[in-house]
Amino acid sequence: MKPSSTRGAMFVLAAILIAAAFSTPSLANDPDPLQDFCVADPTFGIRLNGFPCKNPANVTANDFFFAGIAKPGLTNTTQGSLVTGANVEAIPGLNTLGVSLARIDYAPGGLNPPHTHPRATEIVFVLYGELDVGFITTANVLVSKQIAAGEVFVFPRGLVHFQKNNGDKPAAVIAAFNSQLAGTQSIALTLFTSSPPVPDNVLTMAFQIGTKEVTKIRAKLSPKK
């Protein structure tokens, strides 16, 4: 079999496995739908656990379509990575369906910094490149591995995890979640850029650093105005 054919077969197999992993209702993290679909209507004005349904008469194919992960994202960011979400905020038709995707692109040396997804397990499939990935258990044990094109790695729901491109070439993955909106809490940003801010004496005691160090970290992580 030619290399291109093998690569194509691997992509198809990965897509089938990801779909199968998240298709069983009992494993879904979000509530099961009670109708064929409930296209999200974020303009409705009423806040629910999810989104109100759009009038079915106004639903179109575009409510179930998104082309935003077809091409690599720009990785000229502070961390050298970019996450492009294909969740209910981008695809209204995902509302109540309990699944979503994301594309993550990494520049050489790029990092998707330590973070958690409070509402979903994540499984990534490497499109190209190599990554050092890992998660930390509640017993404070690091579970890590190097993964390459065509390979898959799972990050259990709620556990702190990361991906790092230590190579000299770009890398990219497709990530799948068993939630329409997995949520993301970046550890550093959550602790040092929250509003209102976490008290200095909490951070200084937790990290065993001084107030000046807290101020410096906040200055580096805060969005540039």
N, C-alpha and C positions, 0 to 999 in steps of 0.2 A: 504494500500500500504506500502511495506517495506521502511525503511529510505533510503537504497541504491537506490531503484527504484525512490523514490521521488527526490533524489539528481541528479540522471541521467536525469530525466525529466526536472529539472530546468536548467541544463546545456544546454540541447537541445533547450529549450524555449529561453534562453538568446542568444544563437547563432543565432536563427531565427530572434529575435527582432533586434539584432545588424545588421544583414545582411539587414533586411528590412529598417532600419533607414538610411542606407547609399546607398541604391540601386537606389533611384530615381534620375535621371540625373539632374533635376532642383535643387536638394539639394547638389549635388556634388561640392566640392570646386575647384577641378582641371578641366581643359578643357576636354570635352568629346572626346573619341577616334574616329578616322575617318576610322578605319579598325578593324578587329577582335582583333588584339593585336599588340603591338609595344614593343617587348622585349628590354629592355634598353641595349645599347652598350656603356658603359662609356669609352671604349678605342678608340672611333672614333676620338676624338680630337677636334671636333667642339662643342662649348658650346651653349646650347639651354635652353629655359624655359622648363626643363624636360631633357630627354636624346634622342639621335638619336636612330632609330630603328635598331635592329640586322637583318641581312639577314634572312628572314623566312626559307630558306633552312637549316640554321644552328641552328634553334630553337629546343630545346629538352624539355622533361617533367621537367627536373631539373630546367629550367628557371622559372617554376611556383611552385617550391617546396622549403620548408624550415623546418627543424626539430629543429631549435634552441630554440623554446619556449616550447618544449615538457617536459623539465625537469627544476627543480628550478635552478636559477642562484646563484652564490656565493655572499653572502651578507657581506663578511668581508671587507667592504669598510668604508671610513671615516663616511659616513652618515648611514651605515647599510642598504643600499638598492642597487638594481641593476636593470637597465632597459635593456631589450633585445629587440631590434627593429626587427620587421618583416615588413620592408618597402622596397621601391624599391632598396635600397642599398644592401639588403639581398636577395630579390626576384625580379630579373630583369623583370619578366613578369608582375609586377604591374605597369610598366610605362604606363601612360595615363589612368589607370583604376580608379584613384581617391579614393582608399582605402588602408589602412594598419593596422597592429596590432602591439602590443608590449606586452611583459610579464614583470611585475614588481614584484620583490620579496623583501620582507622586513624581516630583522631580528627582534627579539623582541626589541622594542624601536627604530626601524629603521625609517628613514625619507626620503621621496622623496621631497626635499626642494622646496620652492616657485619658480615657473617657469611659462613660457607661451609657447603656441604653436601658432605662428603667422599665420599659414596657415590651421588650422583645429580645429574643435570641437572634444572633446574627451569624450568617454563614457567607463566607467570601469565596469567590472563584477568581483565580488570577488570569487576567487576559494576556498580559505580557510582563516581562521583568521578573525580578526576584525580591522578596520581602522577608524581613525578620518580624515575626508576629508573636504575640503572647497575651495571656490574661493572668490575673492574680486571683487565687482562690480566697475564700474567707478564712482559711488557715494560713494565709500570707505566703503561699507557695506560688512561684512563677512557673507557668506552663507555657513553653515557648518552642518555636520551630521556624526554620527557614522554608519558605514555600516558593514555588516557581510556576511558570505558565502551565495552565491546565490542572493545577492542584487546588484543593479545597481545604479551608480551615474554619472551625466553629468557635464562636465566642458565646458562652452561656449568658443568659439574660441577667442583667444587673451587675455583672462582674467588670471590674476595671480592665481595660485592654488597650492595645496600641498596635500600630503597624509602622515599620521603619524601612525605607529603601536605602540600604547601605551600599548599593551598587553604583556604577557610573553611567547607567542608562535609565531612562524613564520606566515607570511601572504603573500598572492599573489593575483594578479589580472591579467586579460586579458583586455587590453585597445584597443579600436578601434578608428580610425580616418578617417575622410572623406577627406583624402589627401594621395597620395602615399608617401609623405615626409613632415610630419607636421612641422618639425623644432622645436627646443627647445632652449629657452633662460632661463638659470638659473639666477635668479635675482642677487644673490651674486657674482657668477662667472663672469657674464657679466660686472658688475660694477667694480670689484676689480682685475680681471685677464685679462682684454682685452689687445690686442696688436695693436698699441701702447696703453699705459695705459691712463685711464681717469685722467685728471689733479687732483692733490691733492686738489687744492683749490675748485674744483667742489664738490668732495666727502666730504671735511670737512664742507662746507657750507650746503650741502644737508642733511647730517646726524648729523650736529651739534656736530662734534667730532674734535679732534686735529690731526695733521699730524702724530704723533707717533701712534695713534690708527689706522690710515689708513695703515701705514707700517706694523703693527702687523697683521691686517686682511689680507693684501696681502700675507704676509709670510705664514699664515695658509692655505690660499686657493690655493696658487700657486701649480702647479703640482710638485711633488718631483722629483728631478733630480738624 
